[in-house]
Amino acid sequence: MSLAAIHAQDDEKSLAPPETGVAIGDNTVPEATPLFFDEPVPMPDKDSIRIRLKKLSKTTQIPLTYNNTVYSFISYFAVRNREYSKMVMRRTEAYFPTFERILKENGMPDELKYLSIVESGLNPRARSRAGAVGLWQFVHATGTSMNLKIDWYLDERQDPEKSTLAACKYLKYLYNRFGQWELALAAYNCGPTATARAVKACRNKRDFWEVYYHLPRETRSYVPQFIAVTYLMNHSKEHNLLADYFEDYSDYHTLYTDQYVNLEVLARQLEICVEDIQKLNPVLTKSAVPAYLKNFPLRIPSSRYHVLMNNYCSIMDSCSKLGNDELITEVNPFSEKASTRASFTHIVRKGEIIGNIASKYHISVKEMMAWNNLSSNRLKYKQRLVIWKEGYQKNEDKRQIARIETKPFKSKKTYMVQSGDTLWGISQKADIPLSKLKKLNKLRGNEVKPGQKLLIG
């Protein structure tokens, strides 16, 4: 997650973003080449930026601290990488109204909408090398613990509304745990365990800047980036940084469907590009609506909705015939119903290679690479890999992958902790209050270890 290519230096005063193009929000952006009509204005002096941030901070719930690191990132986004900043600004009209509404409904700070810029560059299909997906960059384990549905056909981490609700839920938990927004943001980036470890190393001090040097290198730059983006989005005019147009996906009608729909066929029938439909429906990972989804809200561009309604029967009949069998075979060649497959996470151990992992789970290397968007066979220590297995397996397979069952909590009263689990996430999946879960297992803290058995009812 986050702008991982930009790292904080040990000496804050020497920190400066890189000189060349970097991968930001999973969108590799070249160094900006200013045009004569879009000249970057010289960076204001540091005192001016400090005063602006202090004034802006009076209107936000999250502190907007000024320091040399923040100034460096403001300079980077306002001067050296203006093209990236303009690209993000073009997307704000498409997503910010949704963010603002959901944040307000959940009593969250409005400025958290800028966190999605740091995470994904406002790209709902963004995918990081660590497997984080969507506008809010949830990894598989965290996404499922937030009740986001992830299967072969759809990924709700890519759904703007559902992923934003999940982000609110997770950020609220982090804020309640650490009692300070900057530390909550740090935990969103590196995880609550690493953040708690940094706090403990500083004798339980609850201030981000006091625990700064005990946090992972990437996280040290994460909060300053958020502050810089928040500043720039509110002072873009002062830096002559304006979007030349806005992307807007709000002009659509919703068709609720219970049948399989081939999006490519539908696009041809409506005489539009399939990308136009995919942009309106980012939750779909394939170019189709699966038949097992009932009452699925398929968004259609308003300009072509009348064409669909006037020829509804013939168009939907055509969309239901081509590619359904091929798609089922592609996503799940072992079953008549692709929805019977379930997924879990494998964390790479020291010395493990991709071939051995594939053999362990009786899958092919090609499948594993496709599932995890891998371009090479090289794996990193502690890298998370998504593994898909048939929902109904032989007994020996079930012993290997304890998390294969899609509803483990209805038939069991104990749960074995898996790698990546958190106590709060387990309480959410088991539908049991965190306090009750801790009391049942006589736990004082929130730490759990893989292999640990917990009573859940």
C-alpha positions in Angstrom: 0.0 0.0 0.0 0.9 3.7 -0.3 3.6 5.4 -2.3 6.0 2.7 -1.5 8.7 4.0 -3.9 9.3 7.1 -1.8 11.0 6.4 1.5 11.7 8.6 4.5 15.4 9.1 5.3 16.8 8.7 8.8 17.7 12.4 8.8 14.5 14.3 8.3 16.2 17.4 7.1 17.9 15.6 4.3 14.7 13.9 3.1 13.6 14.8 -0.4 11.5 12.9 -2.9 13.2 11.3 -5.8 14.2 13.4 -8.9 12.8 11.0 -11.5 9.4 9.4 -12.2 8.3 7.0 -9.4 5.5 4.5 -8.9 2.8 6.4 -7.0 -0.5 4.8 -6.0 0.4 1.9 -8.4 0.4 4.4 -11.4 4.0 4.9 -12.7 4.2 8.6 -13.6 7.1 10.2 -15.5 8.7 13.4 -14.4 6.4 16.3 -15.3 7.2 18.4 -18.4 5.5 21.8 -17.7 3.8 23.4 -20.7 3.9 27.1 -21.4 0.2 27.5 -20.3 0.8 25.5 -17.1 4.0 26.8 -15.7 4.6 25.8 -12.1 4.9 28.8 -9.8 8.0 28.9 -7.6 7.5 27.2 -4.3 6.6 29.7 -1.6 9.0 30.1 1.3 8.7 27.6 4.2 7.1 30.2 6.5 4.2 30.7 4.0 3.6 27.0 3.8 3.7 26.7 7.6 1.1 29.5 8.0 -1.2 28.0 5.4 -1.0 24.6 7.0 -1.6 26.0 10.5 -4.7 27.8 9.2 -6.0 24.7 7.3 -5.4 22.6 10.4 -8.0 24.6 12.2 -10.6 23.2 9.9 -9.6 19.5 10.1 -9.8 16.9 12.8 -6.5 15.3 11.8 -3.4 17.5 12.8 -1.5 18.9 9.8 2.0 19.2 11.2 4.5 21.2 9.3 8.2 20.1 9.0 10.9 19.8 6.3 9.6 16.3 5.3 6.1 17.7 4.6 7.6 20.6 2.7 9.6 18.3 0.5 6.5 16.3 -0.5 4.5 19.4 -1.2 7.3 20.6 -3.5 7.4 17.2 -5.2 3.7 17.1 -5.9 3.4 20.8 -6.8 6.5 21.2 -8.9 8.3 18.1 -10.0 5.4 15.7 -10.5 2.6 18.0 -11.5 1.2 15.6 -14.1 0.5 13.0 -11.4 -1.2 15.6 -9.3 -3.4 16.8 -12.2 -4.3 13.2 -13.0 -5.5 12.7 -9.5 -7.4 16.0 -9.5 -9.3 14.9 -12.7 -10.6 11.8 -10.8 -11.9 13.7 -7.7 -15.3 14.5 -9.1 -15.9 10.7 -9.8 -15.1 9.6 -6.2 -15.0 12.4 -3.7 -18.8 12.9 -3.5 -19.2 9.2 -2.5 -16.3 9.5 0.0 -17.7 12.7 1.6 -21.1 11.2 2.0 -19.9 7.9 3.6 -17.4 9.7 5.9 -20.1 12.0 7.1 -22.6 9.2 7.7 -20.0 7.4 9.8 -18.8 10.4 11.8 -15.3 10.3 10.3 -13.0 13.3 9.4 -13.8 14.6 5.9 -10.1 15.0 5.1 -9.7 11.2 5.1 -10.9 11.3 1.5 -7.4 12.4 0.6 -6.0 9.2 2.0 -7.2 7.3 -1.0 -5.0 9.5 -3.2 -2.0 8.4 -1.2 -3.1 4.8 -1.3 -4.3 4.3 -4.9 -4.2 7.5 -6.9 -8.0 7.2 -7.0 -7.8 4.1 -9.1 -10.4 1.5 -8.1 -8.4 -1.2 -9.9 -5.1 -0.3 -8.5 -3.0 -3.4 -7.3 0.2 -3.2 -5.3 3.0 -5.7 -5.4 1.9 -6.9 -2.0 -1.5 -7.8 -3.3 -3.4 -4.8 -2.0 -6.3 -3.9 -4.2 -8.7 -1.0 -4.8 -9.2 2.6 -3.9 -8.3 1.9 -0.2 -5.7 -0.8 -0.9 -7.0 -3.7 1.2 -5.0 -6.9 1.2 -7.0 -10.1 0.9 -7.1 -10.9 4.6 -8.1 -7.5 5.8 -10.6 -7.1 3.0 -12.4 -10.3 3.9 -12.3 -9.4 7.6 -14.1 -6.2 6.7 -16.8 -8.4 5.0 -15.8 -7.5 1.5 -16.7 -10.3 -0.9 -13.7 -11.5 -3.0 -14.1 -14.4 -5.5 -13.3 -15.3 -9.1 -15.9 -13.0 -10.6 -16.0 -9.9 -8.4 -13.8 -8.1 -5.8 -15.6 -5.7 -3.6 -12.3 -4.0 -2.7 -12.8 -2.4 -6.1 -16.3 -1.2 -5.3 -16.1 2.6 -4.3 -19.0 2.5 -1.8 -18.4 -0.9 -0.1 -14.6 -0.4 0.1 -15.1 3.1 1.5 -17.4 1.7 4.2 -14.8 -0.9 5.0 -12.1 1.7 5.2 -14.3 3.8 7.6 -14.8 0.7 9.8 -11.1 -0.2 9.8 -9.9 3.4 10.4 -12.4 3.8 13.3 -11.0 0.7 14.9 -7.4 1.9 14.5 -8.3 5.3 16.0 -10.0 3.8 19.0 -7.0 1.5 19.5 -4.3 4.2 19.3 -6.3 7.3 20.3 -4.6 9.6 17.8 -5.3 10.0 14.1 -1.7 10.2 12.9 -0.9 6.9 14.6 -4.1 5.4 13.2 -2.9 6.4 9.7 0.5 4.8 10.4 -1.3 1.6 11.5 -3.3 1.7 8.3 -0.1 1.6 6.4 2.1 -0.8 8.3 -0.5 -2.6 10.4 -1.5 -2.3 14.1 1.1 -4.7 15.3 4.0 -2.8 13.9 2.6 0.5 15.2 2.0 -0.9 18.7 5.6 -2.2 18.7 6.8 1.3 17.9 4.6 2.8 20.6 5.9 0.3 23.1 9.5 1.1 22.2 8.9 4.7 23.1 7.5 3.9 26.5 3.9 4.0 25.3 4.1 7.6 24.0 1.0 8.3 21.8 2.5 10.8 19.4 3.4 10.0 15.8 6.4 12.3 15.7 7.8 10.8 18.9 7.6 7.3 17.7 8.6 8.3 14.1 12.0 6.6 14.0 10.7 3.4 15.4 8.2 2.9 12.5 9.0 1.2 9.3 10.8 3.4 6.7 7.8 3.5 4.3 5.4 4.5 7.1 7.6 7.4 8.1 6.9 9.0 4.7 3.2 7.9 4.7 1.8 10.5 7.1 3.9 13.4 5.6 2.5 12.4 2.2 -1.0 12.6 3.5 -0.4 16.0 5.0 1.2 17.2 1.7 -1.7 15.9 -0.4 -4.3 17.5 1.9 -2.5 20.8 1.7 -2.2 20.7 -2.1 -5.8 19.7 -2.7 -6.8 22.8 -0.7 -4.2 25.2 -2.2 -4.0 24.0 -5.8 -4.8 27.4 -7.2 -1.9 29.1 -5.3 0.4 26.6 -7.2 -1.3 27.1 -10.5 -2.3 23.5 -10.4 -5.7 23.0 -12.0 -7.3 20.0 -13.7 -8.0 20.6 -17.4 -11.1 18.4 -17.2 -12.9 16.0 -14.7 -13.7 12.4 -15.0 -17.3 11.7 -13.9 -19.0 8.3 -13.8 -22.2 9.5 -12.2 -24.3 9.7 -15.5 -25.7 6.1 -15.5 -28.8 4.0 -15.0 -28.9 0.8 -13.0 -30.2 -2.5 -14.4 -30.8 -5.2 -11.8 -30.2 -8.5 -13.3 -30.4 -12.2 -12.2 -28.7 -13.7 -15.3 -25.3 -14.1 -16.8 -24.3 -11.1 -18.9 -21.3 -11.0 -21.2 -20.2 -7.3 -21.0 -18.3 -7.4 -24.4 -21.5 -8.6 -26.2 -23.5 -6.0 -24.3 -21.1 -3.2 -25.3 -21.3 -4.2 -29.0 -25.1 -4.2 -28.8 -25.1 -0.8 -27.3 -22.4 0.4 -29.7 -20.0 1.6 -27.0 -16.6 0.5 -25.7 -16.6 -2.3 -23.1 -14.3 -0.1 -21.1 -17.2 2.3 -20.6 -19.2 -0.4 -18.8 -16.2 -1.7 -16.9 -15.4 1.8 -15.5 -19.0 2.0 -14.2 -18.7 -1.5 -12.7 -15.1 -1.9 -11.2 -16.3 -4.5 -8.8 -16.4 -7.1 -11.7 -13.0 -8.8 -12.2 -14.1 -10.6 -15.4 -15.9 -9.1 -18.4 -19.2 -10.7 -17.3 -21.8 -10.7 -14.6 -22.0 -14.3 -13.2 -25.3 -16.1 -13.1 -25.1 -16.9 -9.4 -25.3 -13.2 -8.4 -29.0 -12.3 -7.8 -30.3 -8.8 -8.4 -26.9 -7.5 -9.4 -26.9 -3.7 -9.9 -25.3 -3.4 -13.4 -24.6 0.2 -14.3 -25.2 1.3 -17.9 -24.2 4.7 -19.4 -27.4 6.9 -19.4 -26.8 7.8 -23.0 -27.4 4.2 -24.1 -29.9 3.0 -21.6 -32.8 3.8 -23.9 -31.3 1.5 -26.5 -31.2 -1.3 -24.0 -34.7 -0.8 -22.8 -36.1 -0.5 -26.4 -34.5 -3.8 -27.3 -34.3 -5.4 -23.9 -35.3 -9.0 -24.7 -33.1 -9.5 -27.8 -30.0 -7.8 -26.3 -30.2 -9.7 -23.0 -30.7 -12.9 -24.8 -27.6 -12.3 -26.9 -25.6 -11.4 -23.7 -26.6 -14.6 -21.9 -25.4 -17.0 -24.6 -21.9 -16.2 -25.5 -19.0 -17.1 -23.2 -20.7 -18.5 -20.1 -19.4 -22.0 -20.4 -16.0 -20.8 -21.3 -15.8 -18.5 -18.4 -16.9 -21.1 -15.9 -14.2 -23.5 -17.3 -11.6 -20.7 -17.1 -12.3 -19.7 -13.5 -12.9 -23.2 -12.1 -12.2 -26.2 -14.3 -12.8 -28.6 -11.4 -16.4 -27.8 -10.7 -19.7 -27.2 -12.4 -20.2 -24.2 -10.1 -17.4 -21.7 -9.9 -18.8 -20.1 -6.8 -17.9 -23.3 -4.8 -14.3 -22.2 -4.8 -12.8 -20.4 -1.7 -9.6 -18.6 -1.2 -7.0 -18.2 1.6 -3.7 -16.6 2.1 -0.3 -18.3 2.1 2.6 -16.3 3.6 6.0 -17.2 2.1 8.5 -18.7 4.5 12.3 -18.4 4.3 13.6 -20.6 1.5 10.3 -21.4 -0.1 10.0 -21.3 -3.9 6.9 -21.0 -6.0 7.1 -24.5 -7.4 7.1 -26.1 -3.9 4.2 -24.0 -2.8 2.2 -24.9 -5.9 2.9 -28.6 -5.3 1.8 -28.3 -1.7 -1.7 -27.1 -2.7 -1.9 -29.3 -5.8 -2.1 -26.3 -8.2 0.0 -25.2 -11.1 2.6 -22.4 -11.0 0.8 -20.7 -13.9 -2.4 -20.5 -11.8 -0.6 -19.1 -8.8 1.1 -16.4 -10.9 -2.2 -15.4 -12.5 -4.0 -15.3 -9.2 -1.3 -13.0 -7.6 -0.5 -10.9 -10.7 3.1 -12.1 -10.6 5.4 -11.4 -13.6 8.3 -13.7 -12.4 8.8 -16.7 -10.2 10.8 -14.8 -7.6 9.1 -14.5 -4.2 9.9 -12.4 -1.2 10.0 -13.5 2.5 6.6 -13.0 4.1 5.0 -12.2 0.8 1.3 -12.9 0.8 -0.1 -15.2 -1.9 -3.8 -15.8 -2.6 -4.6 -19.5 -3.1 -7.9 -20.6 -4.6 -9.1 -24.2 -3.9 -12.2 -26.1 -4.5 -14.9 -25.6 -1.8 -15.3 -29.4 -1.4 -12.0 -31.2 -1.0 -10.7 -34.5 0.1 -9.9 -34.9 3.8 -6.1 -34.6 3.3 -6.6 -31.3 1.4 -8.8 -30.0 4.2 -6.1 -30.7 6.8 -3.6 -28.6 4.7 -5.9 -25.6 4.3 -7.9 -25.0 7.4 -9.4 -21.7 6.1 -11.0 -23.3 3.1 -14.5 -23.3 4.5 -16.5 -20.2 3.6 -18.6 -20.3 6.8 -16.3 -21.8 9.5 -18.0 -20.1 12.4 -21.5 -21.6 12.1 -20.4 -25.2 12.7 -17.4 -24.7 15.1 -17.0 -23.2 18.5 -13.2 -22.9 18.3 -11.0 -21.1 15.7 -7.4 -21.7 15.0 -5.5 -18.4 14.3 -4.0 -18.1 10.9 -1.1 -15.9 9.7 -2.3 -12.4 9.2 -5.3 -12.7 11.6 -6.0 -10.0 14.2 -8.2 -10.5 17.3 -10.5 -7.7 16.1 -10.8 -9.3 12.6 -11.6 -12.7 14.2 -14.3 -11.1 16.4 -15.9 -9.5 13.3 -16.0 -12.8 11.3 -17.3 -14.8 14.3 -19.9 -12.1 15.0 -18.8 -11.8 18.7 -17.9 -8.7 20.6 -14.2 -8.2 21.0 -14.6 -7.9 24.8 -16.4 -11.2 25.0 -13.9 -12.9 22.8 -11.1 -11.7 25.1 -13.0 -12.8 28.2 -13.7 -16.2 26.8 -10.0 -16.8 26.1 -8.7 -14.9 29.2 -6.7 -12.5 27.0 -5.4 -9.3 28.5 -4.0 -7.8 25.3 -4.9 -7.9 21.6 -2.0 -10.1 20.4 -2.7 -13.6 18.9 -0.3 -16.0 17.3 -0.7 -18.4 14.3 -1.8 -21.8 15.5 -3.4 -20.5 18.7 -6.9 -21.9 19.4 -9.6 -19.5 20.4 -13.0 -20.1 21.8 -15.6 -18.2 19.8 -18.9 -19.4 21.4 
